[in-house]
Amino acid sequence: MTGAEAIVKCLEKEGVKVIFGYSGVAIDPFWNKILDSDIKQVLVRTEQNAAHLASGYARISGKVGVCAVTSGPGATNLITGIATAYADSIPLVAITGQVNSDMIGSDVFQEADITGAVESFVKYSYLVRDASDLPRIIKEAFYIAGTGRRGPVLIDIPFDVQNSEISGRFSYPETISMRTYKPTVKGNIVQIRKVIKEVEKAKKPIICVGGGVHLSGAAEEIRKFAELNNVPVVSTMMGIGVMPSEHPLYFGMVGNNGQPFANRAMNESDLLLMVGARVADRAVNRPDLITENKVMVHIDVDPAEIGKNVGPTIPLVGDIKNIFRDFLEQDDHADDHNEWLEILNGYKKEMASKRQPKDDGYVEPKDFITRLSNAMQDDAVYVADVGQNQMWSCAYHIVRNGRFLTSGGMGTMGYSIPAAMGAKLADSSKQVVAVIGDGAFQMSMMELATMRQYGINIKIIVMKNGFLGMVREHQHHAYNDHYSMVELKGDPDLSLIAAAYGMGYMKVDGHSDIDSELEKFLSDDKSCLMEVLVDPMELVKY
């Protein structure tokens, strides 16, 4: 068995169903041997998007996403996708081809030190020197990527290693035990009991959920705990969807671009349970406010995150699903926080954004996104890109039993279309809608060809305002409307782009009957592109 055949066999043993990537000489032995497998191969149009497709696939399937590209520029193009996954703790295994082992370090054609280049953006990386090590390395890579705090792992495999024979009989490890990597899964029972006592004592408790809740599959446990104890919940951007948007205990997203009533609720609480969130600047720009005059509990599977940005009163390390199951076993009675909830509902009513209807030919984006949400299926997947469309989506998309995906930690433009494609491949029964700005659309529109080639039918909404809207808004405030490098001129005709790729096309402006247009847009499972005209001077404000 060659190294390339061994890679394929290992992926089959891991239950991999689909792999995303781009070919090239240094990875061709692998791509040649995968033809003998039932693993589906999806050829993207630029390498970065292979990681984004794998990310969307991982987030909906709950499995480790896999991508593979060639050496040199193929590998370096993948870095942004790997960094995006790392920032949001998405489990990926990225396989890169490499030049022959004896040429490494010689600066030969298409050589790049990819393991060195991604050091800051992976949980771990491997440079394979012996084909016989592949079964162990691939087993370890999937284990590292999919346990503890999830994240990407890179395996760099030289051309000659892929072609060399494995010594001895192929054997894939059934179990794995690494001396240097043993993530904590069970929470400390003493700390768990301390938290329960604090919840019982608190007058103004609140739970702030992050993306770690989704990664742990703990949304149901969080909801049960919140309902049992009548505790309000807010979320970071990555935690959107843990609670249904219209749940009476949910008070929205916190942070710089969060709802004011959500931030006020967190600041005025006397007990804060920070669950599966990094307490980073985008969610908490003033850490002193969330620790002042309150007990703070920080729950995370990664001990390195606890105390990194904010010092908690009670640290609790472990898998969130396990910890909240323990909470529910230890806490068998309901607590009454109705007075606190009344206060928060008052803030919500008082501080809610007042929408202004448009009569200038443009679509009011907040109203549009609410209407879109109401028209979507109950369990649909909504994928927001980065920029103003992301902020409007975070505030006004209504999650019921579906999922909300976006690039939170890295804020990578062009993420939504490939991630939506990956989500659709993970579960073809789900309605998947990608919402993207016109700037980001031009970073990923080449993947419309991939959609067409593989019959990946998603809905794409382009919020078109002719600007890099979020940066223009910053320049509006910071530089008194002195705009630089933000106006998008020479944009393509989106109707012709859609036609070129065999997609349906619709255009919505301020004079359109939005509800009927959305009904037509979502009426079938075929791909369709909708262009939504937004006022270039529209601001993100709540």
VOFIMI-447252 format. One record per residue (C-alpha): residue number from 1; y, z, x; residue in one letter. Coordinates in Angstrom, 3 decimals, always signed. Each point is the difference from the previous one (the first is absolute). Last residue first. Example, Ala and Ser with C-alpha at 12.3 -4.5 7.8 and 13.67 -1.06 7.14 Angstrom:
<nodes>
num, c2, c3, c1, residuo
2, -1.060, +7.140, +13.670, s
1, -3.440, +0.660, -1.370, a
</nodes>
This chain:
<nodes>
num, c2, c3, c1, residuo
542, +49.784, +16.981, -29.923, y
541, +1.475, -2.543, +2.370, k
540, -1.343, -3.045, +1.803, v
539, +2.871, -2.456, -0.135, l
538, +0.445, -3.415, -1.616, e
537, +2.511, -2.160, +1.905, m
536, -2.254, -3.076, +0.175, p
535, -0.595, +0.313, -3.784, d
534, -3.718, -0.599, -0.573, v
533, -1.714, -3.252, -1.016, l
532, -3.711, +0.478, -0.628, v
531, -2.343, -2.734, +1.276, e
530, -3.521, +0.281, -1.399, m
529, -2.970, -1.380, +1.937, l
528, -3.350, -0.405, -1.728, c
527, -3.627, +0.329, +0.983, s
526, -2.454, -0.238, -2.866, k
525, -1.396, +3.106, -1.663, d
524, +1.548, -0.636, -3.396, d
523, +2.787, +1.304, -2.258, s
522, +2.028, +1.699, +2.737, l
521, +2.736, -2.624, +0.397, f
520, -0.057, -0.928, -3.700, k
519, +0.536, +3.638, -1.032, e
518, +2.608, +0.377, +2.729, l
517, +1.966, -2.938, -1.405, e
516, -0.223, +1.448, -3.521, s
515, +1.328, +3.360, +1.170, d
514, +2.731, -1.507, +2.164, i
513, +1.577, -2.225, -2.634, d
512, +2.130, -1.771, +2.570, s
511, +3.801, -0.013, +0.129, h
510, +0.299, +2.358, +2.953, g
509, -2.328, -2.134, +2.089, d
508, -3.742, -0.615, +0.127, v
507, -1.739, -2.931, +1.664, k
506, -3.678, -0.844, -0.383, m
505, -2.489, -1.801, +2.245, y
504, -3.746, -0.667, -0.196, g
503, -1.751, -0.522, +3.298, m
502, -1.463, -3.131, +1.603, g
501, +1.229, +0.826, +3.501, y
500, +2.610, -2.733, +0.145, a
499, +0.943, +0.704, -3.614, a
498, +0.840, +3.610, +0.834, a
497, +2.122, -1.068, +2.977, i
496, +1.706, -2.629, -2.160, l
495, +0.946, +2.587, -2.625, s
494, +1.067, +2.325, +2.796, l
493, +2.652, -2.404, +1.250, d
492, +0.283, +1.093, +3.614, p
491, +2.793, +2.256, +1.256, d
490, +2.609, -1.711, +2.183, g
489, +2.271, +3.012, +0.091, k
488, -1.197, +3.602, +0.065, l
487, +2.988, +2.245, +0.654, e
486, -0.805, +3.128, +2.031, v
485, +0.866, -0.742, +3.605, m
484, +3.425, +1.696, -0.137, s
483, +1.998, +1.270, -2.949, y
482, +3.299, +1.863, +0.281, h
481, -0.182, +1.471, -3.505, d
480, +1.620, +3.292, +1.042, n
479, -2.198, +0.488, +3.085, y
478, -2.152, +2.998, -0.932, a
477, -0.138, -0.285, -3.805, h
476, -0.170, -3.778, -0.451, h
475, -1.873, -0.321, +3.305, q
474, -2.718, +2.256, -1.403, h
473, -0.098, -2.057, -3.198, e
472, -0.302, -3.190, +2.039, r
471, -2.907, +1.588, +1.894, v
470, -1.768, +0.813, -3.262, m
469, +0.721, -3.416, -1.482, g
468, -1.021, -2.371, +2.759, l
467, +1.994, -2.447, -2.043, f
466, -0.354, -2.969, -2.368, g
465, -0.668, +2.212, -3.019, n
464, -3.542, -1.015, -0.932, k
463, -2.520, +2.538, -1.222, m
462, -3.166, -2.037, +0.580, v
461, -2.835, +0.957, -2.362, i
460, -3.522, -0.958, +1.067, i
459, -3.073, +0.170, -2.255, k
458, -3.400, -0.032, +1.686, i
457, -2.917, -2.419, -0.076, n
456, -2.001, -0.138, +3.207, i
455, -1.810, -3.346, -0.360, g
454, -1.024, -0.128, +3.648, y
453, +1.928, -3.066, +1.146, q
452, +2.857, +0.490, -2.470, r
451, +0.670, +3.606, +0.963, m
450, -0.244, -0.937, +3.672, t
449, +2.555, -2.762, -0.555, a
448, +2.303, +2.439, -1.786, l
447, -0.338, +1.973, +3.241, e
446, +2.741, -2.147, +1.557, m
445, +2.420, +1.799, -2.345, m
444, -0.142, +3.076, +2.224, s
443, +3.288, +0.330, +1.874, m
442, +1.844, -2.270, -2.432, q
441, -0.864, +2.405, -2.806, f
440, +1.515, +2.863, +2.010, a
439, +3.473, -1.542, -0.257, g
438, -0.373, -0.993, -3.661, d
437, -0.961, +3.543, -0.953, g
436, -3.534, +0.911, -1.045, i
435, -1.974, +1.292, -2.975, v
434, -3.768, -0.601, +0.240, a
433, -2.032, +0.306, -3.210, v
432, -3.755, +0.592, -0.156, v
431, -2.009, +0.102, -3.252, q
430, -3.272, +1.669, +0.875, k
429, -3.423, -1.538, -0.658, s
428, -0.040, -1.613, +3.461, s
427, -0.266, +3.390, +1.669, d
426, +0.120, +0.050, +3.815, a
425, +0.902, -3.702, +0.109, l
424, +2.967, +0.702, -2.256, k
423, +1.153, +2.872, +2.218, a
422, -0.218, -2.219, +3.076, g
421, +2.127, -2.641, -1.697, m
420, +2.508, +2.676, -1.032, a
419, +0.196, +1.143, +3.633, a
418, +0.619, -3.615, +1.077, p
417, +2.840, -0.402, -2.538, i
416, +1.517, +3.473, +0.381, s
415, +0.379, +0.408, +3.749, y
414, +2.675, -2.612, +0.700, g
413, +2.508, +2.585, +1.174, m
412, -1.565, +2.973, +1.786, t
411, +1.467, +3.381, -0.901, g
410, -1.907, +1.835, +2.750, m
409, -0.717, +3.253, -1.837, g
408, +0.033, -1.283, -3.561, g
407, -1.534, -3.460, -0.269, s
406, -0.790, -0.299, -3.705, t
405, -2.775, +0.519, -2.521, l
404, +0.194, +1.407, -3.534, f
403, -3.337, +0.447, -1.752, r
402, -1.208, -0.138, -3.598, g
401, -0.719, +2.575, -2.671, n
400, +3.572, +0.339, -1.263, r
399, +2.612, -0.843, +2.612, v
398, +3.424, -0.894, -1.400, i
397, +2.136, -1.937, +2.482, h
396, +3.576, +1.230, -0.205, y
395, +0.802, +2.187, +2.983, a
394, -2.443, -1.260, +2.617, c
393, +0.428, -3.590, -1.162, s
392, +3.782, +0.126, +0.236, w
391, -0.286, +1.380, +3.519, m
390, -2.579, -2.585, +1.026, q
389, +1.990, -2.903, -1.445, n
388, +2.985, +1.211, +2.016, q
387, -1.906, -0.428, +3.233, g
386, -3.711, -0.030, +0.791, v
385, -2.804, -1.514, -2.107, d
384, -1.442, +1.560, -3.116, a
383, -3.652, -0.436, -0.987, v
382, -0.881, +0.871, -3.608, y
381, -3.719, +0.321, -0.765, v
380, -0.868, -0.072, -3.700, a
379, -1.932, +2.740, -1.798, d
378, +1.963, +0.014, -3.273, d
377, +0.643, -3.736, +0.034, q
376, +3.540, -1.168, +0.659, m
375, +2.573, -0.581, -2.750, a
374, +1.418, +3.528, +0.089, n
373, +0.316, -0.181, +3.771, s
372, +1.821, -3.346, -0.180, l
371, +2.433, +1.431, -2.545, r
370, +0.711, +2.951, +2.297, t
369, +0.399, -2.382, +2.936, i
368, +2.440, -2.168, -1.943, f
367, +2.116, +2.965, -1.101, d
366, +0.381, +1.145, +3.594, k
365, +0.699, -3.536, +1.193, p
364, +2.834, -0.916, -2.444, e
363, -0.534, -3.765, -0.120, v
362, +2.966, -2.248, +0.801, y
361, +1.856, -2.442, -2.226, g
360, +3.144, +2.119, -0.138, d
359, -0.657, +2.098, -3.102, d
358, -1.983, +2.774, +1.657, k
357, -0.826, +3.287, -1.723, p
356, +1.015, +3.159, +1.894, q
355, -2.748, +2.517, +0.487, r
354, +0.913, +3.681, +0.058, k
353, -1.978, +1.764, +2.683, s
352, -1.516, +3.357, -0.915, a
351, +1.939, +3.047, +1.186, m
350, +0.506, +1.910, -3.263, e
349, -3.335, -0.814, -1.600, k
348, -1.952, +0.703, +3.162, k
347, +1.974, +3.152, +0.729, y
346, -0.745, +1.291, -3.516, g
345, -3.671, -0.860, +0.416, n
344, +0.077, +2.037, +3.195, l
343, +1.452, +3.059, -1.720, i
342, -2.526, -0.254, -2.826, e
341, -2.802, -0.264, +2.559, l
340, +1.144, +3.232, +1.662, w
339, -0.024, +1.800, -3.343, e
338, -3.442, -1.394, -0.796, n
337, -1.579, +1.311, +3.199, h
336, -2.912, +1.847, -1.578, d
335, -3.137, +0.301, +2.096, d
334, -3.468, -1.038, -1.168, a
333, -3.143, +1.815, +1.038, h
332, -3.041, -0.813, +2.129, d
331, +1.527, -0.322, +3.466, d
330, -2.694, +0.335, +2.681, q
329, -2.126, -2.928, -1.163, e
328, +3.041, -2.195, -0.658, l
327, +1.473, +0.832, +3.404, f
326, -3.334, -0.792, +1.653, d
325, -0.016, -3.418, -1.646, r
324, +3.579, -0.314, +1.201, f
323, -1.077, +0.625, +3.588, i
322, -2.937, -2.401, -0.122, n
321, +2.129, -2.859, -1.344, k
320, +2.765, +0.768, +2.485, i
319, -2.236, -0.174, +3.083, d
318, +0.918, +2.839, +2.302, g
317, +2.714, +1.983, +1.721, v
316, +2.066, +2.625, -1.838, l
315, +3.225, +1.353, +1.475, p
314, +1.663, +2.857, -1.922, i
313, +3.676, +0.744, +0.642, t
312, +0.493, -3.543, +1.263, p
311, +2.122, -1.027, +3.013, g
310, +1.537, -3.389, -0.695, v
309, -0.070, -3.194, +2.085, n
308, -3.150, +0.432, +2.098, k
307, -1.098, +3.270, -1.650, g
306, -3.044, -1.559, -1.603, i
305, -0.200, -3.647, +1.018, e
304, -2.189, +0.631, +3.069, a
303, -2.536, +1.855, -2.162, p
302, -0.890, -3.282, -1.743, d
301, -1.892, +0.608, -3.250, v
300, +3.184, +1.227, -1.630, d
299, +1.217, +2.874, -2.162, i
298, +3.429, +1.501, +0.739, h
297, +0.858, +3.102, -2.032, v
296, +3.663, +0.983, -0.092, m
295, +1.137, +3.322, -1.413, v
294, +3.628, -0.212, -0.988, k
293, +3.489, +1.193, +0.800, n
292, +0.733, -2.903, +2.382, e
291, -3.025, -2.093, +0.954, t
290, +0.841, -3.155, -1.938, i
289, +3.695, +0.142, +0.863, l
288, -0.585, +0.527, +3.738, d
287, -2.015, -3.233, +0.156, p
286, +3.095, -2.104, -0.741, r
285, -0.947, -3.697, -0.198, n
284, -3.224, +0.687, -1.889, v
283, -1.764, -3.062, -1.426, a
282, +1.427, -2.618, +2.347, r
281, +0.268, +2.496, +2.841, d
280, -3.703, +0.865, +0.169, a
279, -1.683, +2.935, -1.726, v
278, -3.339, -1.606, +0.946, r
277, -1.492, +0.168, -3.496, a
276, -3.552, +0.791, -1.089, g
275, +1.049, +2.949, -2.153, v
274, +3.269, +1.915, +0.376, m
273, -0.398, +2.995, -2.323, l
272, +3.478, +1.440, -0.461, l
271, +0.522, +3.487, -1.411, l
270, +3.456, +1.358, -0.929, d
269, +1.204, -3.367, -1.261, s
268, +3.699, -0.875, +0.077, e
267, -0.241, -2.667, +2.728, n
266, -3.051, -1.704, -1.519, m
265, +1.556, -0.205, -3.472, a
264, +3.300, -1.211, +1.431, r
263, -1.745, -2.797, +1.877, n
262, -1.849, -1.089, -3.145, a
261, +3.204, +0.208, -2.090, f
260, +1.813, -2.226, +2.517, p
259, -2.647, -2.722, -0.272, q
258, -1.252, -1.262, +3.337, g
257, +1.743, -2.314, +2.424, n
256, +0.666, +2.590, +2.683, n
255, -3.062, +1.984, -1.050, g
254, -1.908, +1.103, -3.068, v
253, -1.861, -2.158, -2.526, m
252, -0.369, +0.927, -3.649, g
251, -0.179, +3.067, -2.213, f
250, -3.629, +0.038, -1.150, y
249, -1.161, +2.893, -2.198, l
248, +0.543, -1.821, -3.314, p
247, -2.054, -2.967, +1.251, h
246, +2.059, -3.196, -0.420, e
245, -0.434, -1.270, +3.548, s
244, -3.722, +0.809, +0.054, p
243, -0.606, +2.556, +2.768, m
242, -1.519, -1.113, +3.297, v
241, +1.737, -3.311, -0.705, g
240, +2.820, +0.383, +2.522, i
239, -1.226, +2.035, +2.980, g
238, +0.976, -2.619, +2.578, m
237, +3.647, +0.178, -1.078, m
236, -0.060, +3.802, +0.134, t
235, -0.915, +1.774, -3.190, s
234, +1.151, +2.633, -2.451, v
233, -2.217, +2.285, -2.092, v
232, +0.752, +2.783, -2.476, p
231, -2.426, +2.947, -0.286, v
230, -1.546, +0.935, -3.355, n
229, -2.776, +1.899, +1.801, n
228, -2.932, -1.798, -1.624, l
227, +1.958, -3.254, -0.280, e
226, +0.986, -0.025, +3.678, a
225, -3.554, +0.868, +1.097, f
224, -1.540, -2.666, -2.227, k
223, +2.479, -2.613, +1.222, r
222, -0.628, +0.847, +3.654, i
221, -3.783, -0.184, -0.515, e
220, +0.274, -3.419, -1.657, e
219, +2.226, -1.379, +2.769, a
218, -2.346, +1.167, +2.781, a
217, -1.401, -3.302, +1.249, g
216, +0.695, +1.203, +3.548, s
215, +2.031, -3.103, +0.822, l
214, +1.853, +0.287, -3.309, h
213, +0.924, +3.642, +0.700, v
212, +0.950, -0.851, +3.591, g
211, +2.704, -2.287, -1.361, g
210, +2.206, +2.946, -0.851, g
209, +0.197, +2.634, -2.720, v
208, +2.772, +2.577, -0.425, c
207, -1.165, +2.917, -2.171, i
206, +2.564, +2.354, -1.528, i
205, +0.179, +3.711, -0.718, p
204, +2.988, +1.654, -1.696, k
203, -1.023, +3.492, -1.167, k
202, -2.666, +0.504, +2.661, a
201, -2.343, +2.980, +0.000, k
200, -3.149, -1.776, -1.269, e
199, +0.650, -2.989, +2.279, v
198, +0.436, +2.381, +2.949, e
197, -3.315, +1.693, -0.762, k
196, -1.773, -3.362, -0.120, i
195, +1.535, -0.963, +3.361, v
194, -1.244, +3.197, +1.648, k
193, -3.479, -0.624, -1.412, r
192, -0.062, -3.458, +1.613, i
191, +1.163, +1.457, +3.318, q
190, -2.923, +2.441, +0.016, v
189, -2.392, -2.784, -1.062, i
188, +0.963, -2.207, +2.965, n
187, -0.095, -3.583, -1.238, g
186, -3.123, -2.097, +0.471, k
185, +0.386, -3.430, +1.591, v
184, +1.213, +0.613, +3.544, t
183, -0.368, -3.091, +2.160, p
182, -2.476, +0.103, +2.902, k
181, +0.938, -2.468, +2.698, y
180, -0.547, +0.873, +3.667, t
179, -3.672, +0.939, -0.244, r
178, -0.766, -3.022, -2.146, m
177, -2.876, +0.189, -2.451, s
176, -1.106, -3.126, -1.811, i
175, -2.917, -0.751, -2.243, t
174, -2.301, -2.963, -0.629, e
173, +0.779, -1.631, +3.350, p
172, -0.672, -3.773, +0.076, y
171, -2.907, -1.094, +2.159, s
170, -0.418, -3.406, +1.589, f
169, -2.987, -0.084, +2.359, r
168, +0.533, -0.007, +3.759, g
167, +2.875, -1.487, +1.963, s
166, +2.492, -1.829, -2.197, i
165, +0.462, -3.586, +1.123, e
164, +3.417, -1.270, +1.018, s
163, +2.122, -2.319, -2.145, n
162, +2.269, +2.598, -1.616, q
161, +0.284, +1.822, +3.327, v
160, +1.018, -3.269, +1.679, d
159, +2.904, -0.511, -2.426, f
158, +1.362, +3.524, +0.490, p
157, -0.056, +2.440, -2.938, i
156, +3.047, +2.123, -0.912, d
155, -0.841, +2.527, -2.738, i
154, +3.028, +1.513, -1.780, l
153, -0.043, +3.015, -2.334, v
152, +2.430, +0.291, -2.895, p
151, +0.651, +3.181, -2.004, g
150, -1.385, +2.706, -2.218, r
149, +0.868, +3.641, +0.558, r
148, -3.452, +1.508, +0.128, g
147, -2.547, -2.741, -0.561, t
146, +0.057, -3.770, -0.566, g
145, +1.453, -1.347, +3.245, a
144, -1.892, +2.399, +2.272, i
143, -3.355, -0.643, -1.689, y
142, +0.533, -3.765, -0.126, f
141, +0.873, -0.064, +3.708, a
140, -2.872, +2.313, +0.963, e
139, -2.578, -2.268, -1.626, k
138, +1.660, -3.022, +1.643, i
137, -0.114, +1.660, +3.426, i
136, -3.611, +1.147, -0.298, r
135, -1.255, -3.406, -1.162, p
134, +2.164, -1.818, +2.596, l
133, -1.083, +1.937, +3.104, d
132, -2.790, -2.473, +0.838, s
131, +2.628, -2.747, +0.243, a
130, +1.442, +1.687, +3.097, d
129, +3.706, +0.111, +0.911, r
128, +1.526, +0.638, -3.421, v
127, +3.685, +0.966, +0.057, l
126, +0.309, +2.682, -2.688, y
125, +2.934, +1.421, -1.952, s
124, +0.721, +3.245, -1.853, y
123, +2.143, +1.344, -2.831, k
122, +2.199, -3.047, +0.397, v
121, +3.725, -0.740, +0.107, f
120, +1.330, +1.559, +3.205, s
119, -2.767, -1.451, +2.160, e
118, +0.403, -3.444, -1.539, v
117, +1.298, -1.756, +3.130, a
116, -2.414, +1.732, +2.348, g
115, -3.041, -1.079, -1.994, t
114, +1.580, -3.447, -0.343, i
113, +0.415, -0.648, +3.704, d
112, +0.625, -3.688, -0.559, a
111, -1.797, -3.041, +1.420, e
110, +0.673, -3.339, -1.668, q
109, -0.393, -2.045, +3.210, f
108, -0.631, +2.167, +3.054, v
107, +2.204, +2.892, +1.053, d
106, -2.615, +1.176, +2.524, s
105, -0.407, +3.491, -1.465, g
104, -3.108, -0.907, -1.963, i
103, -1.661, -3.021, +1.601, m
102, -3.360, +1.611, +0.778, d
101, -0.339, +1.156, -3.615, s
100, +0.521, -3.458, -1.471, n
99, +3.100, -0.291, -2.181, v
98, +0.273, +2.194, -3.101, q
97, -0.819, -0.316, -3.686, g
96, +1.441, +2.570, -2.335, t
95, -1.698, +2.107, -2.670, i
94, +2.149, +2.185, -2.251, a
93, -1.735, +2.798, -1.920, v
92, +2.269, +1.326, -2.704, l
91, +0.470, +3.283, -1.887, p
90, +3.569, +0.316, -1.375, i
89, +1.983, +2.991, +1.282, s
88, +3.396, -1.283, -1.243, d
87, +1.635, -0.330, +3.438, a
86, -3.299, -1.154, +1.515, y
85, -0.427, -2.802, -2.531, a
84, +3.483, -1.348, +0.716, t
83, -0.595, +0.302, +3.747, a
82, -3.204, -2.049, -0.340, i
81, +1.818, -2.670, -2.016, g
80, +2.822, -0.099, +2.553, t
79, -2.542, -0.245, +2.844, i
78, -1.941, -2.980, -1.375, l
77, +2.352, -2.540, +1.561, n
76, -0.824, +1.557, +3.384, t
75, -3.713, -0.636, -0.528, a
74, +0.375, -3.642, -0.995, g
73, +2.673, -0.461, +2.675, p
72, -2.453, +1.032, +2.737, g
71, -3.572, +0.267, -1.252, s
70, -1.515, -1.163, -3.295, t
69, +0.010, +1.664, -3.391, v
68, -2.221, +2.281, -2.107, a
67, +0.702, +2.115, -3.082, c
66, -1.900, +2.780, -1.758, v
65, +1.018, +2.414, -2.768, g
64, -1.754, +3.390, -0.157, v
63, -1.035, +0.849, -3.535, k
62, +1.880, +1.599, -2.919, g
61, -0.126, -3.372, -1.758, s
60, +3.657, +0.014, -1.105, i
59, +1.663, +1.316, +3.161, r
58, -2.479, -1.717, +2.330, a
57, +0.513, -3.465, -1.514, y
56, +3.777, +0.360, +0.112, g
55, -0.241, +1.019, +3.662, s
54, -2.448, -2.793, +0.901, a
53, +2.419, -2.492, -1.542, l
52, +2.840, +1.565, +2.027, h
51, -2.087, -0.106, +3.199, a
50, -0.772, -3.692, -0.481, a
49, +3.676, -0.470, -0.876, n
48, +1.080, +0.686, +3.555, q
47, -2.295, -2.806, +1.148, e
46, +1.773, -2.906, -1.673, t
45, -1.448, -2.485, -2.488, r
44, -2.953, +2.121, -1.109, v
43, -3.621, -1.171, +0.174, l
42, -2.165, +2.121, -2.300, v
41, -3.645, +0.469, +0.996, q
40, -2.518, +1.357, -2.512, k
39, -2.885, +1.958, +1.528, i
38, -3.298, -1.567, -1.117, d
37, -0.939, -0.586, +3.636, s
36, -1.158, -3.054, +1.975, d
35, +3.588, -1.280, +0.176, l
34, +0.864, +3.322, +1.682, i
33, -1.560, -1.442, +3.174, k
32, +2.673, -2.647, +0.553, n
31, +2.878, +2.354, -0.799, w
30, -1.301, +2.426, +2.651, f
29, -0.432, -2.654, +2.686, p
28, +3.434, -1.360, -0.988, d
27, +1.988, +3.153, +0.861, i
26, +1.326, -1.144, +3.403, a
25, +0.219, -3.633, -1.103, v
24, +2.217, +0.650, -2.998, g
23, -0.486, +0.812, -3.679, s
22, +2.147, +1.959, -2.436, y
21, -0.906, +3.015, -2.075, g
20, -1.153, +1.834, -3.074, f
19, -3.490, +1.440, -0.482, i
18, -1.849, +0.456, -3.279, v
17, -3.078, +1.901, -1.197, k
16, -0.401, +2.631, +2.734, v
15, -2.918, +2.302, -0.824, g
14, +0.095, +1.835, +3.336, e
13, -3.444, -1.405, +0.880, k
12, +1.354, -3.504, -0.676, e
11, +2.872, +0.668, +2.393, l
10, -2.510, +1.122, +2.634, c
9, -2.078, -3.169, -0.436, k
8, +3.104, -2.155, +0.397, v
7, +1.004, +1.809, +3.188, i
6, -3.586, -0.264, +1.314, a
5, -0.043, -3.764, -0.533, e
4, +3.181, -0.288, +2.070, a
3, -1.477, +2.225, +2.728, g
2, -3.045, -2.224, +0.188, t
1, -3.447, +0.911, -1.320, m
</nodes>
